Amino acid sequence: MAWAISKKGGPVIQKESDAWTRHHGPVRHSHPAWTSGGLLPAKNVIHAVGPVWGDGDEDNKLESAVTGSLRVADELKCSSLALPAISTGIYGFPKDRAAGIIFSAIEKYFEDNPSSGVKIVKLVLFDQSTVDAFVNQWNMDHR
C-alpha cells in the first residue's frame, strides 16, 4: 500500500516522509508519521507502521498502529480517515486476525475519545480475500 500511495501521490510524499523521519526519528507503531497528501485527493497521509508477522507482540503492535493513526487524524483535525488492512500484505499478518484487531481498536478509540473529530473511518481493502476476511469478522462480531 505504501508503494501505491507514493506512486499516486508523487515524490513530495517521500520527500516529506524523509524530512519527518529526520526531525522525529524512526516511525513507531504507536506514533505514525504524517505528510501532505501530495497529488492524492487527501489533505494528509498518515504513515502507520504495522507489525511483521513473527516478530512478536504483533496483536498489540497492530492495535497501537490503528490507535496511533486515529490519534494523529484527530491531531490533524481530519474528519475522515481511510485505513488499509495494515500488515496483511507483505508483512504476513493473518487477515482474519487483523480484521478483529482493527475493528476492536477503532471501536475502543471512539469509546475512549467520544469528542473525536473523526466522523468517518473507511476501510480500504486491496483484494477480495481481504474483503471476505473483514466481512466475515464483522459478521461474527455483530451477530
N, C-alpha and C positions, 0 to 999 in steps of 0.2 A: 504494500500500500504506500509506503514511503516513497518508493521509486515513482509510482504513478502521480503522487502529489507533486513531487519535484518536476517531473516531466511536464505536467499540465500547468503548474503554477509558475514555471520559469526559473531562471537561475537566481533571481533575487531571493527566493525562499532559502536555497542552500547558503547563499552569502549571509543572510540574516541569521540562519541557524548556526553557522560557524562563528559569527560575532557573538551570539548569545552564549555559546559554549566557552568562548574565550573570556567573557565577562563573568559568567556564573559558575563555570566548571562543568564537569560531566553531568548529563541529564540523569536524574534518578527516577525510579518508579513513582515515588510519591510527589515529585515536583517536576512535571513536564516543562519543557521549553515552549516558547511560542514565537511566532514570526507573523509578518503580514501574510495576507492570502496571495500575494503576488498577482498573477494573472487569473487566479481562480475567482469564482463569484462568491467569495467569502472575505470578511474583514481580516480574519486571523486563521492561522493554522496552529493547533496545539500539538506538540510533538511528544506524545506519550512513549515511554519505553516499556515494552511488555517483557515478561519473563521468557526465557528459553526453557522449554520443557526438559527436565532432567537436571537443572541447575540447583534445585532445592527451593523449598518455600514458595513454589510457583503460585499457589492459590492466593496467598497474601500479597505477593508482588502484583498479581493481576488486579486484585481488588484495589490496591494502592494506586495503580496506574489509572484506573477508571475514576476513583475518587479524586485523585490529583487533577485529572482532566476537567472534571466538573468544577472543582475549586478554581482552577485557572480561568475557565469560562466565566465564572462569576466575577473574578477579579477584573477581567477584561470587559465586564458589563455586556456579555453576549446574551441574547435572548434565546438562542438555539445552539445546538451542538450536534454535529454529525460524528458518530462514533463507530469505528470499524470493529470487527471481531478481533480485538488486539491479541496478538501472539498465535493465532490459529493457522497462520500460513507457514512460512519458512521456520518459525520458532517451534512448531510442532505441538502446541498446546491442544489437547483434545477439544474439539468443537463443542460437544455437548456439555462438558465440564465448564468450559469458558462461558458458555451461554448462561448457565446457572449463576456463576460468579458475577458476570456483568449485570444481569438483571437484578441480583441481590444488592450489588454495590450502588446501582442507580437508585433503587428504592430506599436504601439506607441513607444515601446522601440527602435526598429530599425530605426524609423524616427528620434528619438532624439539622437541616437548613431550610425550614419552611418559608423563609423570606427570600429564597434564591430568586434571582432574576432570570434564570434559565427556565424557559417555559416549554421548550420542545427539545427532546433528545431523539435524533433519528439514528437508527442502527443501519449502517451501510455495510451490506454483506456481499461478498465478492462472487460467490458461486452457489449453485443450487444445494450442494451438500451442507454448506454453512447455513443457508436459509432453513433447510429442513431441520438441522440441529437446534437452531434457535426457536423455530415454531414448535417443535416437539417439547423443548424445555419449557417454553411459555405455557403450553397446554398442560403439562404436568404440574406446574406451579399454580395454575389458576383453575383447577377442577372444582 
